[in-house]
């Protein structure tokens, strides 16, 4: 049982509960704030890994090689993330969610703002790359610890016929974080000279990330660290279990759950980090202009994520994920080549990609909480998310850029196709094992049909 909330945690505020159940709208607010802050940190680093770090940290390498080095460091956070879950789950079990979340977001904010002060290679030599790697590992450990269980709690408290709708709410944080991060970098890159931007302008988004983390910390503490929510987490069997025990009992389900959303997680980087790197390296387009295209694409992504909730409640989450994976496979066969087709081609690639991403990513974590046994649900959900990001997204920019630079853009589509195939195989296997949410979907659709 989690330790009682401290006085500081109780000061975070109280949440209205209705007959022992949380108001899903209240949870949704905390979820969106938390996910937006995390993804903002993520995209601030991702954008800088393309347009800043190759020049700042690896000026001795050619632009392509420097970007590949930068993407290798980019992947370190995804490798570190499961270890962060392991460390912070132990803190959660011994000291409570409030302490865990405070320490995790403090580490995230510290690692992020430390990168803002990073000296370049010309100042401290190769130590610059080591410091960047250290900051990136700190971010990954913190993301593992920032898992608050609110997404699982939201799914479990959602009305039976609206589970697809509430499943998409946490995913809105990704495009919202991208819009803010891209907007900041587009402003500084578009309005400063190259000397000023690379000297100090690129550092400001990292300072903003630190400020947003502080706001998000108090918003999330208000949700997870109050006595009412502590009791609600306990009543919903959302208590941390040992990582070792969880893997021992739920390892197979975690593996299937991690590979099921691979198509959407691979596409995630194929429409965010990779196209920015390709345009920056192989075209004469200014990065600020392409960041504006990313913002436009993200707006379409938000609309598609919202639509995924409506569609999933009618046809079922599994059916939507299968259909999205098939569509992503088709997209992989022609879309990457649009990046060499000028502004119109880039815009079509981004908008269409974000629409597909929204439909698939919007439901990629919708059924995770219901798959696992109650004893291990909280920790298993966190590990599933960690490994899904590691396998599906951690090395996506690096792999796609290596393939595209050596074999042409069409080969980058092969990477995306492999993710779609993995998703279809994992969903097929989950159906054979009875892991999918068909029985939930049937229950979800029945009330909706009877009320229409």
PyMOL commands that set and color helices and strands:
alter all, ss='L'
color gray80, all
select helices_A, chain A and resi 7-10+24-51+53-56+63-74+76-95+97-116+121-124+127-145+150-157+160-169+172-191+194-199+201-224+227-235+243-260+262-270+273-282+287-315+317-332+335-340+342-361+368-371+374-394+396-407+409-432+438-451
alter helices_A, ss='H'
color red, helices_A
select strands_A, chain A and resi 17-18+21-22
alter strands_A, ss='S'
color yellow, strands_A
deselect
rebuild
show_as cartoon
